[in-house]
Amino acid sequence: MRKLAKIIALTVCALLLTLGLVACDQEEEYVPEPEPEVVVTPEPTPEPEPTPEPELEPELEPEPEPEIEIDAEPVAVEAPGNLPNDIFSFAFSLNGEVFALPFPYAQFYELGWELADSIEDLGPNRRTFTINALWRGDGVGFDANRQSIGISIANLTPNYIPYYEGHIGGIRFDERNADTGAQFILAGGITIGSAYEDVFAAYGEPSSRSYTSFHYLLTYELVIQSEVVIRVDRETMLVADIAMMNFVERERVEFDGELPEIAQGYNPPSELGADFTRGIVELEGVIYQLPIPIGVLLQNGWELISENEMLPAGGFHAGGRIRYGNQTMNVHFQNYDRVEQPLVYAFVTYIQWGVNHWDGIITLPGGITQFSTYDEVMSTFGSYTRREESSSWSSYTWGAFRDGFTITFYTETGEITRIQVDRNPRDLGW
């Protein structure tokens, strides 16, 4: 009996255990409810405002100047006989005395002029802003009615010097200075009160033109920091302000007319033809073929503006400058000789025409000029090798540097604004 009771008891326990496990298996697993998803949208980070570009005076529209009835009469002056006509001589007459920038301040002082206020010593290769100089005359000291002119003094040495040992490299003369009685005449005979058209008659087309609300600005630039800026009153169309800057004295490169031996085989074609890959170009009515001996350009009225430095054998010099009249051109120089030579014996391998560069007369094979249209260029030169563009300009290039020749046109609003011709073969071929 006891054995049977134990068996029954064990059976009951096993049954209860089984039922418990089944109940556990049927119990739903607890899964916590997910919390509502909160999406945080970050506030947009404001884009940084672009750094404003410096405001440039807009260029003049290529339209004829408006006809304006002028009440004021242009001023007529008689320039001293020793005053040059070349605007890039940086010469001017002041009360009959002729100066050419730069010149020693001591010379200015000896002829009766002095600073209105003394200034501190000048540091190496530093210059002043425009400051007033007054006519001292034969006496010492000033009064409020003295004649005046604005000047800028430079220290061209590596040492500190007192201002009176410096050189005057900048002047400015305007209507207020003229009202003091000072008599100023720019090279070529232009002065305060000269007519707008007289400026063009004396100097031709400026390097660049722009305008403000009250003035037309005519800039004649030789190189960087060597320029003449003439302001013309927009109401009267008379010169109201003349500013000149030239702090470095440049020696004019003289050419004896004899080409170096390496250039004596140069024989340009007599006509432009149609093959634009040969580097043939007409400048100011003369036909050339790149590379052009600098001496040939000098024989035809061009002038070498870059310093006549020595160029190593096979040497190349970018950023050169030559000029014709008052227009300067950016060029590249190449020395094809096996020995070093002065720059005057090198060759021009690259020329550039541009509305803000050399703005002379240029003609290319097929009769293409700066006045040609896009369609005329494309029909003459055919498919271009490369095209580049920005928001304001497009460029089209024929040829490749590896072939030693390229010609590139830049256009803005459908008009040609720059032409670059580059031909630099490995050897001259003669």
Buried (B, 14 or more C-beta within 10 A) or exposed (E): EEEEEEEEEEEEEEEEEEEEEEEEEEEEEEEEEEEEEEEEEEEEEEEEEEEEEEEEEEEBEEEEEEEEEBEEEBBEBEBEEEBBEEBBBBBBBBBEBBBBBBBBBEEBBEBBBBBEEEEEEBEEEBBBEBBBBBBBEEEEEBEEEBBBBBBBBBBBBEEEBEBBBBBBBBBBBBBEBBEBEBBBBBBBBBBBBBBBEBBEEBBBBBBBBBBEEEBBBBBBBBBEEBBBBBBBBBEBBBBBBBBBBBBBEBEEBEBEEEBBEBBEEBEBEEEBEEEBBBBBBBBBEBBBBBBBBBBBBBEBEBBBBBEBEEBEEEBEBEEBBBBBBBBBBBBBBBBBBEEEBBBBBBBBBBBBBBBEBBBBBBBBBBEBBBEBEBEBBBEBBEEBEEEEEEEEEBBBBBBEEEEBBBBBBBBEEEBBBBBBBBBBBEEBEE
